[in-house]
Amino acid sequence: MDKIVSSKKYKRVAALILAAVTILSMFFALPVSAKTGDTATITFDYCYDTGGGIITFAKTVTNGSVTVGTPGEELCRIYADGKDAYCIEPGYSLYSGNTLTEGKSSVWNGIPAATRKAINIALLYGKPGNSKNLGYTDGQQWIATQLIVWELISGCRNTNEGFKCTNTKYIDGMCAGGMNPGVKDVYNKISTAMAAHSTVPWMSCIRVNRTNVHLDCPRLRGGS
């Protein structure tokens, strides 16, 4: 985190995030909200591939009428108080230095329970839950996980057993034309693990104590 981006305004990074924290091994846990009033400061960093290059979009991606990314544009990793965070409103603005307050997250709470569960499963088999088995860089793992979260949020991936992707626009936007093969490989590993999730014995799925903070931010447009 020695290259955190602190000054650039990201017009295509989401205004509401889901902060991801440590998941114990392969155990699944439903989110536990932090104490109301807790805050987190948002920062960004570039995502790098194994050759040290900054990862960028391969083609334009939209979420409805909102542009999520364009060719050559970086998809920057989000941190909340230095910890990995994930966007759950693709295409809406968030700025480095914004302070978000945990509370009643209207967006997160408005997401169907099946989708919220599927997002947790994505975090379980993606970054951070399965980082040690995915290979590649932290940035490649983060982007692959973020793309799957966007698919689930946007209705581009089923939220029932199998979690099949039904619209490949997000992964195509990052990997079209053979770009970012490491991201594609990690993405496929996460997808495969999610598809096999229903075969995991029930007794291996336990609730563990952890904090999964849902930070509410009303589409901020100002600076820090």
C-alpha atoms as one frame of an Amber mdcrd trajectory, in Angstrom:
protein
   0.000   0.000   0.000   2.913   2.313  -0.557   1.386   3.674  -3.758  -2.046
   4.614  -2.504  -3.743   7.106  -4.810  -4.840  10.036  -2.682  -5.612  12.937
  -4.987  -7.294  11.726  -8.167 -11.089  11.827  -8.278 -12.553   8.594  -9.606
 -15.757   9.437 -11.422 -16.513   5.817 -12.149 -15.934   4.224  -8.773 -18.953
   3.430  -6.671 -20.501   5.598  -4.000 -21.379   2.700  -1.742 -19.017  -0.053
  -0.770 -19.011  -3.358   1.013 -15.944  -3.630   3.204 -14.551  -7.133   3.146
 -12.679  -8.568   6.110 -10.977 -11.826   6.963 -12.994 -14.976   6.420 -11.810
 -18.007   8.360 -10.433 -20.616   5.962 -13.274 -22.081   3.887 -16.030 -21.433
   6.429 -18.972 -19.321   5.313 -20.361 -16.619   7.584 -23.214 -14.230   7.053
 -22.354 -10.545   7.436 -22.361  -9.012  10.888 -22.828  -5.256  10.887 -20.475
  -3.061  12.853 -21.691  -0.705  15.529 -23.778   2.093  14.049 -21.712   5.255
  13.738 -18.425   3.527  12.906 -16.611   5.315  10.101 -14.010   4.461   7.502
 -11.863   6.671   5.291 -11.655   5.683   1.628  -8.399   5.465  -0.347  -7.449
   3.859  -3.648  -4.506   2.119  -5.257  -3.794   0.860  -8.750  -4.062  -2.884
  -9.387  -0.939  -4.486 -10.836  -0.425  -7.656 -12.842   2.419 -10.110 -12.323
   4.630  -8.088 -14.667   4.133  -4.907 -12.653   1.820  -3.277 -15.178  -1.268
  -1.319 -14.118  -4.436  -3.234 -14.986  -6.916  -1.363 -17.208 -10.221  -2.025
 -18.937 -10.101  -3.663 -22.366 -13.434  -2.285 -23.581 -16.269  -0.049 -22.432
 -18.571  -1.447 -19.754 -21.888   0.103 -18.776 -24.365  -0.465 -15.971 -27.604
   0.704 -17.501 -26.952   4.274 -18.614 -23.881   4.622 -16.382 -20.379   3.988
 -17.704 -18.351   1.758 -15.408 -15.092   1.730 -17.368 -13.555   2.604 -20.729
 -10.574   1.168 -22.657  -7.294   2.065 -20.959  -8.994   3.248 -17.754  -7.732
   1.796 -14.486 -10.014  -0.184 -12.207  -8.594   0.942  -8.884  -8.680  -1.091
  -5.744 -10.710   0.384  -2.873  -9.630   0.480   0.759 -11.691   1.386   3.805
  -9.312   2.353   6.618  -6.613   0.398   4.793  -8.658  -2.780   4.419  -9.986
  -4.216   1.167 -13.431  -2.993   0.175 -15.731  -3.800  -2.737 -18.085  -1.656
  -4.757 -21.770  -2.642  -4.789 -22.986   0.260  -6.935 -21.026  -0.003 -10.204
 -20.477   3.314 -11.919 -21.288   5.753  -9.098 -18.718   8.184  -7.741 -16.620
   7.902  -4.630 -13.595  10.059  -3.869 -10.365   9.392  -2.069 -10.557  10.831
   1.423 -14.340  10.537   1.750 -15.348   9.352   5.196 -18.278   6.952   5.139
 -20.416   6.220   8.170 -21.751   2.751   8.921 -25.414   2.651   9.698 -28.552
   1.784   7.837 -27.253   1.107   4.375 -30.284   1.584   2.156 -28.582   0.034
  -0.852 -27.228  -3.046   0.935 -30.429  -3.582   2.899 -32.417  -3.250  -0.306
 -30.525  -6.076  -1.984 -32.387  -9.407  -1.927 -31.175 -11.834   0.715 -30.145
 -14.378  -1.922 -27.904 -11.790  -3.588 -26.308 -10.776  -0.298 -25.611 -14.420
   0.485 -24.128 -14.937  -2.986 -21.827 -11.921  -2.500 -20.560 -13.434   0.739
 -19.900 -16.686  -1.113 -17.970 -14.736  -3.758 -15.827 -13.209  -0.997 -15.405
 -16.651   0.519 -13.962 -18.177  -2.646 -12.367 -14.974  -3.941 -10.334 -12.364
  -2.102  -9.951 -12.421   0.889 -11.412 -15.822   1.752  -9.390 -17.960  -0.641
  -6.461 -15.688  -1.545  -3.783 -18.240  -0.765  -5.172 -20.653  -3.372  -5.873
 -18.227  -6.222  -2.353 -17.277  -7.251  -1.360 -14.097  -9.107  -1.205 -10.643
  -7.480  -3.476  -9.140  -4.840  -4.687  -6.693  -7.478  -5.630  -9.433  -9.933
  -7.464 -11.280  -7.160  -9.283  -8.129  -6.087 -10.450  -7.268  -9.616 -11.662
 -10.808 -10.307 -13.656 -10.776  -7.072 -15.013  -7.295  -7.774 -16.241  -8.334
 -11.225 -18.187 -11.246  -9.745 -19.699  -8.980  -7.080 -20.826  -6.624  -9.862
 -22.311  -9.537 -11.793 -24.352 -10.584  -8.779 -25.511  -7.038  -8.033 -26.418
  -6.318 -11.656 -28.303  -9.530 -12.347 -25.555 -10.837 -14.624 -24.955 -13.945
 -12.497 -27.497 -16.269 -10.903 -27.775 -16.074  -7.139 -29.029 -19.621  -6.685
 -27.040 -22.847  -6.628 -24.466 -22.980  -9.376 -24.119 -19.177  -9.546 -23.911
 -19.295 -13.338 -22.861 -16.113 -15.147 -25.620 -15.064 -17.575 -24.043 -11.882
 -18.964 -20.277 -11.647 -19.426 -20.065  -7.881 -19.949 -17.941  -7.211 -16.844
 -15.317  -9.896 -17.434 -15.336  -9.080 -21.156 -14.789  -5.434 -20.324 -11.602
  -6.355 -18.500 -10.345  -9.297 -20.543 -11.597  -8.890 -24.141  -9.013  -9.555
 -26.818  -6.878 -11.626 -24.459  -6.099  -8.729 -22.117  -5.455  -9.391 -18.441
  -5.271 -13.210 -18.642  -4.335 -13.446 -14.971  -7.578 -11.721 -13.962  -9.507
 -14.117 -16.211  -7.800 -17.141 -14.654  -8.573 -16.001 -11.105 -12.147 -15.169
 -12.143 -12.584 -18.684 -13.528 -11.193 -20.233 -10.348 -13.661 -18.278  -8.208
 -16.561 -19.146 -10.535 -15.677 -22.833 -10.442 -15.470 -22.855  -6.653 -18.795
 -21.042  -6.349 -20.437 -23.534  -8.704 -19.291 -26.371  -6.454 -20.359 -24.599
  -3.265 -23.589 -26.582  -2.886 -21.560 -29.796  -2.672 -19.816 -28.657   0.534
 -21.178 -30.653   3.510 -23.513 -28.572   5.664 -21.474 -29.157   8.810 -18.529
 -27.335   7.233 -20.613 -24.168   6.887 -20.506 -22.387  10.219 -21.090 -18.877
  11.470 -17.917 -17.212  12.696 -17.510 -13.948  14.526 -16.242 -11.246  12.209
 -17.125  -7.745  11.138 -18.445  -7.176   7.635 -19.089  -3.455   7.526 -21.670
  -2.013   5.170 -20.809   1.635   4.665 -23.506   4.007   3.452 -22.579   6.959
   1.252 -25.197   9.032  -0.603 -23.420   9.356  -3.969 -20.804  11.829  -2.880
 -19.507  14.249  -5.509 -17.339  16.542  -3.403 -13.783  16.192  -2.189 -12.547
  14.896   1.112
